[in-house]
Amino acid sequence: MEGCLACDLSEGRRELPGGTVYSGGYWLVEPCVGPLSVGTLIVKPRRHITHIWELNAEEAAELGPLLVRVSAVINELTQPDQVYACLWSHADWEPGHIHFVLQPVWKEQQTEHPLPGPMLQVEMFRANQAPERALAEDFAERARALMHQG
């Protein structure tokens, strides 16, 4: 769907630094383009879906194992204290293309952002400091290699 950021990124209408990390039967894995930690990956359905209840059986079956696999890749490459997994699908209070955000987090982040969980993400968005592009692209390349190993 044109005008949808998620669709525009996966269909090449907007630049996706680091490129697609994984392309499965029903899901795509891409680097996050927002101000979250290097290593944050987005897991989103190929087709434009705005509600979880719209997933078909095949999409639902592929999702769980893919979230496990992507979080394991993030863990291997970043050694975080935790990998947050959350669903985002709103823009200006309008349902948008659903996507799962898998974000590595470390205790050391509390020096800049004292609150964990959703408040960490809120604070990171308020700070609006995108990761260094070269680091994000390097992470995407390493994640792509691991995702293709199996």
Secondary structure, 3 states (H helix, E strand, C coil): CCCCHHHHHHCCCCCCCCCCCEECCCEEEEECCCCCCCCCEEEEECCCCCCHHHCCHHHHHHHHHHHHHHHHHHHHHHCCCEEEEEEEEEECCEEEEEEEEEEEECHHHHHCCCCCCHHHHHHHHHHCCCCCHHHHHHHHHHHHHHHHHC
